[in-house]
Amino acid sequence: MRRSGIGVMAATAAVCAIGVAACGGDSGGPVTLNYMSQRDNAHTNEKAAAECSQQSGGKYTIEISPLSNNVDISRELLVRRLAAKDKNIDLINMDTIWTPEFAEAGWLRELKGAEKEDALDDVLAGPAESVQWEGKTYGIPLNTNVQLLWYRKDLVQTPPETWDELIAAAKQLPAGEGNIIEMANKYEGYVVWFNNLVASAGGEIVDAEGNPTIDEATTKALEIIRNVATSGRADASLSTTTEDPARLAFEAGKGAFMLNWPFVYASARDAAKAGNPTAKKVFENMAWARFPGVNKGEPS
């Protein structure tokens, strides 16, 4: 998914091979592989499917069956269809956090030998871990990205390095103009925020045995969330905000700071090109910095 940390492609247990070179068989024509994937604005996945089909030399054709750009809705759709043993799903463009669930359910085909080596060749450690479960590999890492602190250069001279500095900087600006835009709806985005804060404070949500941990890092993370929410610089919709509403609010000039994924830059550029004067001003002054840390002198 475009707004997740890592994009993964996996083959369902029903498909004969991730490379599908043998799928053509003796049927007299190329097999059609159904690729469950979102259609992004840049048509990246559609172009990739067309290119891969062309490179197969007539062995197969990949057709995209669209998923929602909402990660939770897409997962629910796939879970229902896979649980019903739907044989019309061959490849999945999936979120990194689905790998354990889908593998445990027996919905993904394990990659072995040369397939595994090819899938993990020249891949960073984090994305490589995202396609593995219980020592087995179930997918191919497609992309990775990271949340950034986006800010307005015309409102902020120096980006804050910590959350305490961020809140203080926002309070120096008028209410509305200096808002901090963050994703705090009760979904993946809120988990990402909380997890980032705990990790930045030197803690972890669960220990090696999978037991929840509550320590000073957890307390500090919760204090920061409370301080943002009660700062007078958080929008009233904070508790229901997801990625798209966040970037739309920023493009509309409703905040000086925003925590979000890199896709927001291209979105702001397109909004500026469309002729909206506010969006144009925001884009011309849009800058990014590292995700804020928790403790001064310790990077996030």
C-alpha positions as CSV (number, residue, x, y, z in Angstrom):
1,M,0.0,0.0,0.0
2,R,1.3,3.4,-0.8
3,R,0.9,4.8,2.7
4,S,2.5,1.9,4.5
5,G,6.1,1.6,5.5
6,I,6.9,-1.3,3.1
7,G,5.2,-2.7,0.0
8,V,5.3,-6.4,-0.4
9,M,4.2,-8.7,-3.3
10,A,3.3,-12.3,-2.4
11,A,2.0,-15.2,-4.3
12,T,-1.1,-17.1,-2.9
13,A,-0.8,-20.7,-2.2
14,A,-2.9,-21.5,-5.2
15,V,-0.6,-20.0,-7.8
16,C,1.9,-22.4,-9.4
17,A,5.0,-20.1,-9.2
18,I,6.0,-16.6,-8.3
19,G,7.8,-16.4,-11.6
20,V,5.0,-18.3,-13.2
21,A,7.2,-19.4,-16.1
22,A,5.5,-22.8,-16.1
23,C,2.0,-21.5,-15.9
24,G,1.5,-21.3,-19.7
25,G,1.3,-25.1,-19.9
26,D,-0.3,-26.6,-22.9
27,S,-3.4,-24.5,-22.9
28,G,-2.4,-22.8,-26.1
29,G,-2.3,-19.3,-24.8
30,P,-0.9,-17.2,-22.0
31,V,-2.4,-17.7,-18.6
32,T,-4.0,-14.6,-16.8
33,L,-2.7,-13.9,-13.4
34,N,-5.0,-11.8,-11.1
35,Y,-2.9,-9.3,-9.2
36,M,-4.7,-7.8,-6.2
37,S,-3.4,-4.3,-6.0
38,Q,-4.3,-0.7,-5.5
39,R,-4.2,1.7,-8.5
40,D,-2.1,4.7,-7.5
41,N,-2.3,8.1,-9.1
42,A,1.0,7.6,-11.0
43,H,-0.2,4.2,-12.4
44,T,3.0,2.7,-11.1
45,N,1.5,-0.8,-10.4
46,E,-0.3,-0.9,-13.8
47,K,2.9,0.0,-15.6
48,A,4.8,-2.7,-13.7
49,A,2.1,-5.3,-14.5
50,A,2.2,-4.4,-18.2
51,E,6.0,-4.5,-18.3
52,C,6.2,-7.9,-16.5
53,S,3.6,-9.3,-18.8
54,Q,5.6,-8.2,-21.8
55,Q,8.8,-9.6,-20.4
56,S,7.2,-13.0,-20.0
57,G,7.4,-13.6,-23.7
58,G,3.8,-14.6,-24.0
59,K,3.8,-17.0,-21.0
60,Y,1.4,-15.0,-18.9
61,T,-0.5,-11.8,-18.6
62,I,-0.9,-9.9,-15.3
63,E,-4.2,-8.1,-14.8
64,I,-4.8,-5.9,-11.8
65,S,-7.9,-6.4,-9.7
66,P,-8.2,-3.1,-7.8
67,L,-8.0,-2.9,-4.0
68,S,-9.0,0.1,-1.9
69,N,-6.4,2.7,-1.1
70,N,-7.6,2.2,2.5
71,V,-5.3,-0.4,4.0
72,D,-7.9,-1.7,6.5
73,I,-10.6,-2.1,3.9
74,S,-8.2,-3.9,1.5
75,R,-7.1,-6.4,4.2
76,E,-10.7,-7.2,5.2
77,L,-11.6,-7.8,1.5
78,L,-8.6,-10.2,1.0
79,V,-9.1,-12.0,4.3
80,R,-12.7,-12.8,3.4
81,R,-11.9,-14.0,-0.1
82,L,-8.8,-16.0,0.9
83,A,-10.7,-17.6,3.8
84,A,-13.4,-18.6,1.3
85,K,-10.7,-20.3,-0.8
86,D,-11.2,-17.9,-3.7
87,K,-9.0,-19.3,-6.5
88,N,-9.1,-16.0,-8.5
89,I,-6.3,-14.5,-6.4
90,D,-2.8,-15.2,-7.7
91,L,-0.6,-12.2,-6.6
92,I,-1.2,-9.7,-3.7
93,N,0.3,-6.3,-3.3
94,M,0.2,-6.4,0.5
95,D,1.1,-4.4,3.6
96,T,4.1,-5.5,5.5
97,I,2.1,-6.4,8.6
98,W,0.0,-8.9,6.8
99,T,2.8,-11.4,6.3
100,P,2.6,-13.3,9.6
101,E,-1.2,-13.4,9.5
102,F,-1.5,-14.6,5.9
103,A,1.4,-17.1,6.2
104,E,-0.1,-18.6,9.4
105,A,-3.4,-19.1,7.7
106,G,-1.7,-20.9,4.8
107,W,-2.7,-18.3,2.2
108,L,0.8,-17.6,0.9
109,R,3.2,-19.8,-1.0
110,E,6.7,-20.1,0.5
111,L,9.6,-19.0,-1.7
112,K,12.5,-21.5,-1.7
113,G,15.9,-21.9,-3.4
114,A,16.6,-19.6,-6.3
115,E,13.2,-17.8,-5.9
116,K,14.1,-16.9,-2.3
117,E,17.6,-15.8,-3.3
118,D,16.1,-13.6,-6.0
119,A,13.5,-12.1,-3.8
120,L,16.0,-11.1,-1.1
121,D,18.9,-10.1,-3.4
122,D,20.3,-6.6,-2.6
123,V,17.4,-5.9,-0.2
124,L,17.8,-3.9,3.0
125,A,17.4,-5.8,6.3
126,G,14.1,-4.2,7.3
127,P,12.2,-4.9,4.1
128,A,13.7,-8.4,4.0
129,E,12.3,-9.2,7.5
130,S,8.9,-8.0,6.4
131,V,8.4,-10.9,4.0
132,Q,9.6,-13.6,6.4
133,W,7.8,-15.5,9.1
134,E,9.1,-18.3,11.3
135,G,12.3,-18.5,9.2
136,K,10.4,-18.8,5.9
137,T,10.1,-16.3,3.0
138,Y,6.7,-15.6,1.6
139,G,7.0,-12.5,-0.6
140,I,9.1,-10.0,-2.5
141,P,9.9,-6.5,-1.0
142,L,8.7,-3.9,-3.5
143,N,9.4,-0.6,-1.8
144,T,10.1,1.0,1.5
145,N,9.6,4.5,2.8
146,V,9.5,6.4,6.1
147,Q,7.3,9.0,7.8
148,L,8.8,12.5,7.8
149,L,8.1,15.8,9.6
150,W,6.7,18.1,6.9
151,Y,6.7,21.9,7.7
152,R,6.2,25.3,6.2
153,K,9.4,27.2,5.6
154,D,7.5,30.5,5.5
155,L,6.3,29.8,9.1
156,V,9.2,27.9,10.6
157,Q,12.8,28.9,10.2
158,T,14.4,25.8,11.9
159,P,12.6,22.5,12.1
160,P,12.2,21.1,15.7
161,E,14.3,18.1,16.6
162,T,12.1,16.8,19.4
163,W,8.3,16.6,20.1
164,D,8.7,19.0,23.0
165,E,10.3,21.5,20.6
166,L,7.6,20.8,18.0
167,I,4.8,21.7,20.4
168,A,6.6,24.8,21.6
169,A,7.2,26.0,18.0
170,A,3.6,25.4,17.2
171,K,2.5,27.5,20.1
172,Q,4.5,30.4,18.9
173,L,2.2,30.6,15.8
174,P,-1.5,31.6,15.8
175,A,-4.0,28.8,16.4
176,G,-5.0,27.3,13.1
177,E,-1.9,28.5,11.3
178,G,0.4,26.6,13.6
179,N,-1.5,23.4,13.9
180,I,0.3,20.0,14.2
181,I,-1.4,17.6,11.8
182,E,-1.0,14.0,12.9
183,M,-2.8,10.7,12.2
184,A,-4.6,9.6,15.4
185,N,-7.6,7.6,14.2
186,K,-7.8,4.2,15.9
187,Y,-6.0,2.3,13.1
188,E,-2.6,1.6,11.7
189,G,-1.6,5.2,11.7
190,Y,-2.1,5.6,15.4
191,V,-0.1,2.4,16.1
192,V,2.7,3.8,13.9
193,W,2.8,7.1,15.9
194,F,2.8,5.4,19.3
195,N,5.3,2.8,18.2
196,N,7.7,5.5,16.8
197,L,7.4,7.4,20.1
198,V,8.1,4.4,22.3
199,A,11.0,3.3,20.1
200,S,12.5,6.8,20.0
201,A,12.4,6.9,23.8
202,G,14.4,3.7,23.9
203,G,11.5,1.3,24.7
204,E,9.5,-1.4,23.0
205,I,5.8,-2.3,22.9
206,V,6.3,-6.0,23.5
207,D,9.3,-8.0,24.8
208,A,11.1,-10.9,23.1
209,E,8.4,-13.3,24.4
210,G,5.6,-11.1,23.0
211,N,4.4,-9.8,26.3
212,P,3.3,-6.1,26.5
213,T,5.8,-3.8,28.2
214,I,4.9,-0.7,30.2
215,D,7.9,1.4,31.2
216,E,9.3,4.9,31.2
217,A,9.4,5.0,27.4
218,T,5.7,4.0,27.2
219,T,4.8,6.7,29.7
220,K,6.7,9.3,27.8
221,A,5.1,8.3,24.6
222,L,1.6,8.7,26.1
223,E,2.5,12.0,27.6
224,I,3.6,13.4,24.2
225,I,0.3,12.2,22.6
226,R,-1.6,13.9,25.4
227,N,0.5,17.1,25.1
228,V,-0.2,17.3,21.3
229,A,-3.9,16.7,21.8
230,T,-4.2,19.4,24.6
231,S,-1.7,21.9,23.1
232,G,-4.3,24.0,21.4
233,R,-2.5,23.4,18.2
234,A,-4.1,20.1,17.2
235,D,-7.1,20.1,14.9
236,A,-10.4,19.0,16.5
237,S,-10.4,16.1,14.0
238,L,-7.1,14.7,15.4
239,S,-8.7,11.5,16.7
240,T,-10.3,10.7,13.4
241,T,-7.5,11.8,11.0
242,T,-5.9,9.4,8.6
243,E,-3.3,10.0,5.8
244,D,-5.5,11.7,3.2
245,P,-7.4,14.0,5.5
246,A,-4.0,15.0,7.0
247,R,-2.4,15.9,3.6
248,L,-5.6,17.7,2.5
249,A,-5.6,19.8,5.6
250,F,-1.9,20.7,5.1
251,E,-2.5,21.6,1.5
252,A,-5.3,23.9,2.6
253,G,-3.0,25.8,4.9
254,K,-4.4,24.5,8.1
255,G,-1.1,23.6,9.7
256,A,2.5,24.4,10.0
257,F,3.6,20.9,10.8
258,M,2.5,17.5,9.5
259,L,3.7,13.9,10.1
260,N,3.1,11.8,7.0
261,W,4.5,9.6,4.3
262,P,6.5,11.0,1.2
263,F,3.5,10.7,-1.1
264,V,2.2,14.0,0.3
265,Y,4.9,15.9,-1.6
266,A,3.6,14.7,-5.1
267,S,0.1,15.4,-3.9
268,A,0.9,18.9,-2.9
269,R,2.7,19.5,-6.2
270,D,-0.4,18.3,-8.2
271,A,-2.7,20.5,-6.1
272,A,-0.4,23.5,-6.8
273,K,-0.4,22.8,-10.5
274,A,-4.2,22.7,-10.5
275,G,-4.2,26.5,-9.8
276,N,-5.3,26.6,-6.1
277,P,-3.4,29.7,-4.7
278,T,-3.3,28.3,-1.2
279,A,-2.0,24.9,-2.3
280,K,0.6,26.7,-4.5
281,K,1.8,28.7,-1.5
282,V,2.0,25.7,0.7
283,F,3.9,23.6,-1.9
284,E,6.4,26.4,-2.6
285,N,7.2,26.5,1.1
286,M,7.0,22.8,1.8
287,A,10.0,21.2,3.5
288,W,10.8,18.1,5.4
289,A,12.9,17.0,8.3
290,R,13.6,13.8,10.3
291,F,10.7,12.5,12.4
292,P,11.0,14.2,15.8
293,G,12.9,12.5,18.6
294,V,11.7,12.1,22.2
295,N,14.8,12.9,24.1
296,K,17.1,15.9,23.2
297,G,20.3,14.7,21.6
298,E,18.9,11.3,20.8
299,P,17.6,10.8,17.2
300,S,14.2,9.3,16.5
